[in-house]
């Protein structure tokens, strides 16, 4: 009997050893780590300062993608600004994954401000802009406020004359001094941008890629510096700590990367942001003159530009925004051409998001509020770009009582029910937004 029990015990020893070792292997040292999902910080109190550098702010607040309230305060009329219902629009913008909104404003257009010293901004116009900024904050959005269609007032060609340049610079500084004063108690969630696409137009010809006179690059650099100096000269600590954007000629990627663009000197370190615009290739993304887009060459084009932005700025602690970008909705195509154009738009936006994520950039989609494009102009002539610049992504207020008018084209604006404002314009607009926001998520 003893021998039999001894035999059984000998047979059980390996099994017990196996069980013991197995239990030991289940210890904490062998647990598979669970990745904690990123949770963005809130933008904080309305008058709060984060104490963070610009790059830290972008990363911790999760500012990965944004949207432009285009053709609103940058129009020559305030009519859409008066019917915006931003209490509905901005929460919708936030809900689909955008964390920052850019508010383009034309401060020198029409009666928006006086054309002579002291260049006073119209009080009603300012109040309307303030209402939009406040509504964006209430929706949890970071805000960029700029000067937009003000190239006529801040004219690089006229500024070649020294006396004219001094007068233009004085007006530029006066406008920004008033903006800084108006928003002196707003926290650093409100970002200032000095200009939109500063460029030269002479005799109806616009020099988009290069300034016709090298002196104009220096003038533009001087204006970027004047902008920083003016905002920082404010008595407000908020303005001394505010994040400020710098812009190169025409906001072109190539000019942003070359020696013609010099960052201004800022007495407050770590608060600068660089912004450029990306509509390449323009034939597809901006003008819609063809439904085709080559994903391989298109991705390489983005990677080259975005990668160099990372090397020149992001790696040195300066965040980079793609202040305007997107792919036009080619609404007047049909059949196979429409299917090709739509599929390429989604692929373009997905690639834009993925490449922005890869290189640490923030794309901010342009939206001019135009959901469709007219094939004819008001005078009955054919529209040369019936599929161009159709960027309407959300339902929002109309431009004026006669329909939506841009570049001489009139399109009936279909969104008359304010309760729908803030919803994507249609299913394809929702798909387009999602293509970018899903791809850009960290």
C-alpha positions in Angstrom: 0.0 0.0 0.0 2.8 2.4 0.9 4.6 1.7 -2.4 1.4 2.3 -4.3 0.9 5.7 -2.6 4.5 6.6 -3.2 4.1 5.9 -6.9 0.9 8.0 -7.1 2.8 10.9 -5.3 5.7 10.7 -7.7 3.2 10.9 -10.6 1.5 14.0 -9.2 4.7 16.0 -8.6 5.1 17.2 -12.2 1.4 18.1 -12.4 1.6 20.2 -9.2 4.8 21.9 -10.4 3.0 22.8 -13.6 0.0 24.2 -11.8 2.3 26.2 -9.4 4.3 27.6 -12.3 1.1 28.5 -14.3 -0.3 30.4 -11.3 3.0 32.3 -11.0 2.9 33.2 -14.7 -0.4 34.9 -14.2 1.2 37.5 -12.0 1.2 41.3 -12.6 4.5 41.2 -14.5 2.9 39.4 -17.4 -0.3 41.5 -17.7 -0.9 43.1 -21.1 -1.0 46.9 -20.7 -4.2 48.6 -21.7 -3.8 51.8 -23.7 -5.6 54.7 -22.1 -7.6 56.6 -24.6 -6.7 60.3 -25.1 -9.0 62.7 -23.3 -8.6 66.3 -24.3 -8.5 69.0 -21.6 -11.4 71.4 -21.6 -10.7 75.0 -22.8 -11.2 76.3 -19.3 -12.6 79.5 -17.9 -13.5 82.2 -20.4 -10.9 84.5 -18.9 -8.4 81.7 -18.1 -4.8 81.3 -19.1 -3.4 77.8 -19.5 0.2 78.6 -18.8 1.2 76.3 -21.6 3.3 76.8 -24.7 1.4 76.9 -28.0 2.5 73.3 -28.8 1.6 72.0 -25.4 -1.8 73.7 -25.7 -2.5 72.2 -29.1 -1.5 68.7 -27.9 -3.3 68.8 -24.5 -6.5 70.3 -25.8 -6.6 67.9 -28.6 -6.7 70.5 -31.3 -6.5 68.1 -34.2 -9.1 69.4 -36.7 -11.1 72.6 -37.2 -13.6 74.4 -39.4 -14.0 77.8 -41.0 -17.1 80.0 -40.7 -16.3 81.3 -44.2 -18.2 83.9 -46.2 -19.9 85.3 -43.2 -18.0 88.1 -41.4 -15.7 88.3 -44.3 -18.5 89.2 -46.7 -19.2 92.9 -47.5 -22.6 92.5 -45.9 -23.5 91.6 -42.3 -26.7 89.8 -43.5 -25.6 86.3 -42.8 -23.9 87.3 -39.6 -27.3 88.5 -38.4 -29.0 85.1 -39.1 -26.3 82.7 -38.0 -28.0 81.1 -34.9 -24.5 80.2 -33.6 -26.1 78.7 -30.5 -27.2 75.9 -32.8 -24.4 75.9 -35.4 -21.3 75.7 -33.2 -22.5 72.8 -31.0 -23.1 70.9 -34.3 -19.5 71.8 -35.4 -18.2 70.5 -32.1 -20.3 67.3 -32.1 -18.8 66.0 -35.4 -15.2 66.2 -34.1 -13.9 69.7 -34.7 -12.2 71.4 -31.8 -11.3 74.8 -33.2 -13.2 77.3 -35.4 -11.6 80.0 -37.5 -13.7 83.2 -37.8 -12.6 85.2 -40.9 -13.5 88.8 -40.5 -13.1 91.7 -43.1 -12.7 94.6 -40.7 -12.0 97.3 -43.4 -14.9 96.4 -45.8 -17.7 98.8 -46.4 -18.9 100.5 -43.2 -17.1 97.9 -40.9 -14.6 100.6 -39.9 -13.7 104.2 -40.9 -11.1 104.6 -43.6 -9.4 107.5 -41.9 -7.5 107.9 -38.7 -8.4 106.7 -36.0 -9.9 103.9 -38.2 -12.7 103.2 -35.7 -14.4 99.8 -36.0 -18.2 100.0 -36.3 -19.6 99.2 -32.9 -22.5 97.1 -34.2 -20.2 95.1 -36.4 -17.8 94.5 -33.4 -20.8 93.4 -31.3 -21.8 90.9 -33.9 -18.3 89.4 -34.0 -18.2 89.3 -30.2 -21.5 87.3 -30.2 -20.0 84.7 -32.6 -16.8 84.4 -30.5 -18.9 84.0 -27.3 -21.1 81.4 -28.9 -18.1 79.4 -30.1 -16.7 79.4 -26.6 -20.0 78.3 -25.2 -19.9 75.3 -27.5 -16.4 74.4 -26.3 -14.5 75.5 -29.3 -11.1 77.2 -29.5 -11.3 80.3 -31.7 -9.1 82.0 -34.3 -9.9 85.6 -35.2 -8.3 87.2 -38.2 -8.4 90.0 -40.7 -9.5 88.4 -44.0 -10.6 90.2 -47.2 -8.6 93.3 -46.2 -6.0 93.2 -49.0 -7.4 96.4 -50.4 -6.6 98.3 -47.2 -3.4 96.4 -46.4 -2.1 96.6 -49.9 1.3 95.2 -50.5 1.6 97.0 -53.9 0.7 100.4 -52.6 3.0 99.8 -49.7 6.0 99.9 -52.0 5.8 103.6 -51.6 7.4 104.5 -48.2 4.8 107.1 -47.2 1.9 104.9 -48.2 3.5 102.0 -46.3 3.6 104.1 -43.1 -0.1 105.0 -43.4 -1.1 101.4 -44.2 0.9 100.1 -41.2 -0.7 102.7 -39.0 -4.2 101.5 -40.0 -3.2 97.8 -39.6 -2.0 98.5 -36.1 -5.1 100.6 -35.2 -7.4 97.7 -36.2 -5.4 95.2 -34.2 -5.2 97.6 -31.2 -9.0 97.8 -31.1 -9.4 94.0 -31.5 -7.0 93.4 -28.7 -8.7 95.9 -26.5 -12.2 94.4 -27.2 -11.0 91.0 -26.2 -8.5 91.9 -23.5 -10.4 89.8 -20.9 -10.7 86.7 -23.0 -8.4 83.8 -22.2 -5.8 82.2 -24.4 -8.4 79.9 -26.1 -8.9 83.0 -28.4 -6.1 83.1 -30.9 -5.3 86.0 -33.2 -4.2 85.8 -36.8 -2.9 88.9 -38.5 -3.8 88.3 -42.1 -5.4 85.8 -44.4 -3.7 85.4 -47.8 -1.6 88.6 -48.1 -0.8 88.9 -51.8 -0.4 91.4 -54.7 -3.0 92.2 -57.4 -2.0 94.6 -60.2 -4.2 95.3 -63.2 -6.5 92.4 -62.5 -3.7 90.0 -62.2 -3.1 88.3 -58.8 0.4 87.1 -58.0 -0.4 84.0 -56.0 2.9 82.2 -56.0 5.5 84.9 -55.7 5.5 88.6 -54.9 6.4 90.7 -58.0 8.9 92.7 -55.9 11.2 91.2 -53.3 10.6 94.2 -51.1 7.0 93.1 -50.5 8.2 90.0 -48.5 10.0 92.3 -46.1 6.9 94.6 -45.8 4.8 91.5 -45.0 7.4 90.4 -42.4 7.2 93.9 -40.9 3.4 93.7 -40.7 3.7 90.3 -38.9 6.1 92.0 -36.4 3.8 95.1 -36.1 0.9 92.7 -35.3 2.9 91.0 -32.5 4.1 94.3 -31.1 0.6 95.8 -31.1 -1.1 92.9 -29.3 1.8 92.5 -26.8 1.7 96.3 -26.0 -1.8 95.8 -24.5 -2.1 96.4 -20.8 -3.9 93.1 -20.6 -2.0 90.0 -19.3 -4.3 87.9 -21.5 -3.0 89.7 -24.6 0.6 89.3 -23.4 0.1 85.6 -23.1 -2.2 85.1 -26.2 -1.2 82.6 -28.9 -0.4 84.5 -32.1 -0.2 83.2 -35.7 2.3 84.3 -38.3 1.5 84.1 -42.1 3.7 84.0 -45.2 3.0 85.4 -48.6 -0.4 84.3 -49.9 -0.3 81.6 -47.2 1.4 79.4 -49.7 3.3 76.3 -48.4 6.4 77.1 -50.5 6.6 80.6 -49.2 6.1 79.5 -45.6 9.0 77.2 -46.0 11.5 79.4 -47.8 13.7 82.3 -46.7 11.2 85.0 -47.7 9.2 84.3 -44.5 10.8 85.4 -41.2 9.0 84.7 -37.9 8.5 87.9 -35.9 10.3 88.4 -32.6 7.9 87.8 -29.7 8.7 89.0 -26.2 6.6 86.2 -24.8 8.3 82.9 -25.6 6.5 79.8 -26.8 3.3 81.5 -28.0 3.8 81.5 -31.7 1.8 79.4 -34.3 2.5 79.2 -38.0 -0.4 78.8 -40.5 -0.5 78.0 -44.2 -3.3 77.1 -46.7 -3.4 73.9 -48.7 -5.4 73.5 -51.9 -3.2 71.2 -54.0 -3.7 70.3 -56.7 -5.9 73.3 -57.2 -7.5 71.8 -60.4 -9.1 69.1 -58.2 -9.4 70.4 -54.7 -10.2 74.1 -55.3 -11.5 74.6 -58.8 -13.1 71.2 -59.5 -12.1 71.2 -63.1 -11.7 67.4 -63.2 -13.0 64.5 -61.1 -9.7 62.7 -60.9 -7.2 62.7 -58.1 -4.1 60.5 -58.0 -3.9 59.2 -54.4 -0.2 58.2 -54.7 1.1 61.4 -56.0 -1.4 63.4 -53.9 -0.2 61.8 -50.7 3.5 62.4 -51.7 2.7 66.1 -52.3 1.2 66.4 -48.8 3.9 64.4 -47.2 6.6 66.6 -48.7 5.0 69.8 -47.6 3.8 68.6 -44.2 7.0 66.8 -43.4 9.0 70.0 -44.1 6.6 72.0 -41.9 7.3 69.5 -39.1 11.0 69.8 -39.5 11.1 73.6 -39.7 8.5 74.4 -37.1 6.8 71.6 -35.1 10.1 69.9 -34.1 11.2 73.3 -32.8 8.1 73.7 -30.6 6.0 75.8 -33.0 2.6 74.2 -33.9 1.4 74.5 -37.5 -2.2 75.0 -38.6 -3.4 74.3 -42.1 -5.7 77.4 -41.8 -7.7 76.6 -44.9 -7.9 73.3 -46.8 -10.4 70.9 -48.3 -11.8 69.5 -51.5 -14.7 71.1 -53.4 -18.0 69.2 -53.9 -18.3 68.8 -57.7 -22.1 69.1 -57.5 -22.7 69.6 -61.2 -21.3 66.3 -62.3 -23.4 63.2 -62.9 -23.1 59.5 -63.6 -19.6 57.9 -63.5 -17.9 61.3 -63.3 -19.9 62.2 -60.1 -19.0 58.8 -58.6 -15.3 59.3 -59.3 -15.3 62.9 -58.0 -17.1 62.0 -54.8 -14.9 58.9 -54.1 -11.8 61.0 -54.7 -13.1 63.8 -52.4 -13.5 61.3 -49.5 -10.0 59.8 -50.2 -8.5 63.3 -50.4 -9.9 64.3 -47.1 -8.9 61.0 -45.5 -5.4 61.4 -46.8 -5.3 65.0 -45.6 -6.3 63.9 -42.1 -3.8 61.0 -42.0 -0.9 63.1 -43.2 -1.7 65.9 -40.8 -1.7 63.3 -38.0 1.6 61.8 -39.1 3.4 65.1 -39.1 1.6 66.8 -36.2 -0.4 69.5 -38.1 -3.9 70.7 -37.6 -6.2 70.9 -40.7 -9.0 73.5 -40.6 -11.5 72.8 -43.4 -12.7 75.8 -45.4 -16.5 76.2 -45.6 -17.9 79.0 -47.7 -21.5 78.0 -46.9 -22.1 77.1 -50.6 -23.8 73.7 -50.8 -24.3 73.8 -54.5 -22.8 75.6 -57.5 -24.7 77.6 -60.1 -23.9 76.8 -63.7 -24.7 80.3 -64.8 -24.0 83.7 -63.4 -26.5 86.4 -62.5 -26.1 88.0 -66.0 -26.9 84.6 -67.6 -23.3 83.9 -68.8 -21.8 80.4 -68.2 -19.9 79.8 -65.0 -16.3 78.9 -65.9 -16.0 76.7 -62.8 -19.4 75.1 -62.2 -17.8 72.6 -59.8 -15.3 75.0 -58.0 -15.3 76.3 -54.5 -18.4 74.4 -53.3 -17.4 73.8 -49.7 -20.7 74.0 -47.7 -20.6 71.3 -45.0 -23.2 72.5 -42.5 -26.8 73.8 -42.6 -26.6 77.5 -41.6 -28.1 80.9 -42.3 -28.4 82.4 -45.8 -26.1 85.1 -47.1 -28.8 87.5 -48.1 -32.5 87.7 -48.9 -32.0 87.0 -52.6 -30.1 83.7 -52.2 -26.4 82.9 -51.9 -24.2 85.0 -54.0 -20.5 84.5 -54.4 -18.3 85.7 -57.3 -21.4 86.7 -59.2 -23.1 83.3 -58.8 -26.5 83.1 -57.2 -27.6 79.8 -55.6 -30.9 79.5 -53.7 -30.0 78.7 -50.1 -32.0 75.6 -49.0 -31.7 75.9 -45.3 -34.5 78.0 -44.1 -35.3 76.1 -40.9 -33.0 77.4 -38.1 -33.7 74.4 -36.0 -31.6 72.4 -38.5 -28.6 74.7 -38.3 -25.5 72.8 -37.2 -26.4 69.6 -38.9 -24.3 68.4 -41.8 -25.5 69.8 -45.1 -26.4 66.3 -46.4 -25.3 62.7 -46.1 -22.3 63.3 -48.4 -21.2 66.3 -46.3 -21.4 64.1 -43.2 -19.2 61.5 -44.9 -16.7 64.1 -46.0 -16.4 65.5 -42.5 -16.0 62.0 -41.0 -13.3 61.1 -43.6 -11.1 63.8 -42.2 -11.9 63.7 -38.5 -11.6 59.9 -38.2 -8.2 60.0 -40.0 -6.7 62.8 -37.9 -7.6 61.5 -34.5 -4.6 60.8 -32.3 
